[in-house]
Amino acid sequence: METDWSVILDYLPQLFAGARTTLYITVVGLVGGLVLGTLAGLMRAYGGRILNLIAFAYIEVIRGTPIVVQVMFLYFALPVLADLRIDPMTAAVLAIVVNAGAYIAEIVRGAFLSIGRGLTEAGLAIGLPYWKVLTYIVGPLAFRRLIPPLGNQFIVSLKDTSLFIVIGVGELTRTGQEIMAANFRAVEIWSAVAVIYLIMTGSLSLILRTIEKRMRIL
């Protein structure tokens, strides 16, 4: 079968709709992942023994299992264990939240612990409470060091959404599969899907590099 690149134009609206779903899952999931990861990272860095152990267990379990297993657990096993049925989109977003949160937690922990203790001790010495030292002294410095590894995690999470094809979420990869199954134009459709992913990840990389440059991260 000869390739016919013009067929891509006919399916661009469907592919763009799939891309919008991919971006929605990524953005909402990463917002939740940032909150969860920051909390778990601070628990690992500054929490007591019990909080540290809870965060450690969460991080190790999530980092030790594939995200496709996690989303299938949320979608298929959770209703059995907790009598709680969730739709595929919710399962996909929760999987990104839980998975990205574990990796972000270690990024946050490393960034905060990389700041010299002298600054923390100086803040405490002038009478600031511990939370203000973390928020106004350590936090801004740690944030600069967070950006490069966070950018990598954002890109990984965006590409991980393609795995949610296993539960029928209509993201970009699922859309491409459905189109290809209807017209058997594998070369054209999967090339278009790959280009759209490259545009999304490339745009995200450009935004992050711009942020790094503006903050003058060496």
N, C-alpha and C positions, 0 to 999 in steps of 0.2 A: 504494500500500500504506500503510495506516494504521500509525502507530507503536504499539508495545505494549511499554512499559517493563518490564512484569513478566517478560519473557523474560530480562532481565539476571540475575534471581535464579537461574535455572536454570543459568547458565553462570559464576556467580561462582567456584565452586571451580576451574574451569579457568583463569579469568583470574588468580586469586590464585596458582595454581601457576606461571603465566607470569611474574607479578610477582616471585615468589621467585627464579626463574631470573635475571631481570633484576638483582635485588639481589645475587645471588651473583656474577655476572660483574662487576658494578660494584665490589663490595667487594674481591674477590680481585685484580681488575685494578688497582685504585687502590693497594692495599698494595704490589704490585710496582712500580707506576708511581712511587710515592713514593720507594722505595728507588733505582730507576734514575734518577729525576729529580734526587734529592738528590746522587747521585754525579756525574751529568753536570753539574749546576749548579756543584758545587764544583770540578770539573775546569775549567769555563769561567772561574770566578772566581779560582782559586788554582793551577791546574795549570800546568805548564810549556808550552812551545810545542807539543810533540807531543800531550800530553793535551788541551790546549785545542782543537787542530785536530780531533782525533778526536771530541770532544764537539760541536764546531761542525758537523761534517759530519753527524753523527747527527741533531742538532736540525733542521738545514735540510732534510734529506731527508724527515724525518717531517712537519714542519710544511708542507712544500711539496706533499704528496700527501694525497688524501682518505683517511679511515679505511676506507671501504668498499674502496678499492683495496688497502690494506694487509692487510685481513683476507682478501681473495680471493687475494692473493699468498701469504700464509701457508698457506692451505688448498689452493690449486690449484697454485701454482708451486713452493713449497718441496719437495713430494714429487718433482718432476721434477729440481730442481737438486741436492738433497741426499739423495734417496732416503729421505725421512723423512715418513711419513704421520701426520698428526695429526687427531684428531676435531674436529667443529665447535665443541664447547664449549671445548676447549683453544685452538683458533684464535681464538675470540672473546676469551678472557681475555688471551691474548698480545697481541692487537691493542690492547686497552685499556692493557695494561702499556706497550707500545712507544709508543703515541700519547700517552697522558697523560704518560708520562715525559718526552717532548720539551718539552711545554708547562710541566710542573712544573720542569724544569731551568732555564728562563728565569726563572720566578718565584723560584726559590731563588737564582739568580745575582743578580738584581736586589735581593732582600731583603738578602743578605749585603753586597753592594757599597754599599748605601745607608747602612750603619753607618759612621760616621766613622772614618778611619784612626787617629785619636788614641787610641781605645780599644785597637786592636790594638798600637800602638806602646807604650802604657802597660803592657799585659800582657807584652810581650816585654822591656820595660825592667826589670820586677821578676823576671825570670828564668824565666817560664813558657814551656814549649815551644809551638811554633806551634799544634799540634793542641789543646792545652788552652785557648789563647786563643780559638780558634774554637768549641770546645765549651762553655766556661763563661762567656765574656764576650760574644763576638759572636753566637753561636748563639741564646741566649735572647731577645736583642733582635730579631734577624732573624725569629725564629719568630712574634713578635707581628705583624710586618708581612706574614708569609706567609698568615695565616688568610683575609683577605677574598678575595684572588685564588685561593687554593686552593679555597675554597668554590665559586667560579664554575666552576673546572675540574671539580670533583666533579659538579656538576649537569650540565655539558656531557657528561661521560663517561657519566653515567647515561642521558641521552637518546640518546647515540650507540649504545647497545646495540640500539636499534631497527633499526639498519642491518644487523645480523647476520642479518636475515631472509633475506639473499641466500645464506647458506650453510646455511639450514635450522635454525638454533638456535631451540629452543622457548621464546624469551623472550616478553614480553608482547605485542609487536606481531605476532609470528608466531602466537601463540595466538589473538589477535583476528581475524587473517586467516582462520585455519582455521575458527573458529566462524562467521564471516560467510559463508564459502563454503558452509557446510552449511545455514544458515537464511536467508541473504540479508537479514538484519536489520542493514543497514549503519549506519543512524542510531543504533540502540540500542547495538550492540556497540562501535562506534568512540567513541561518547560515554562508555561505561563505561571503555574503555581510556584515553581522555584524562583522565578523572577520577582513575583510579588513578595515572597518571603525575603529575598535579598533587598528589596526596596524598604521593607519594614525594618529589618535588622540594620541596614545601612543608615537609615534615617535616625534610628535610636543611637547608633554609634556616633553619628555626627553631632547629635544633641549633647551626648555625654562628653565628647572631646571638647566641645565649645564650653561646657560648664567647667571642665578641668582647666582649660586655658584661662578662663576668666578668673578662676580662683588661684591661678598660678601654681598649680601642683607640679612639683618637679618629679 
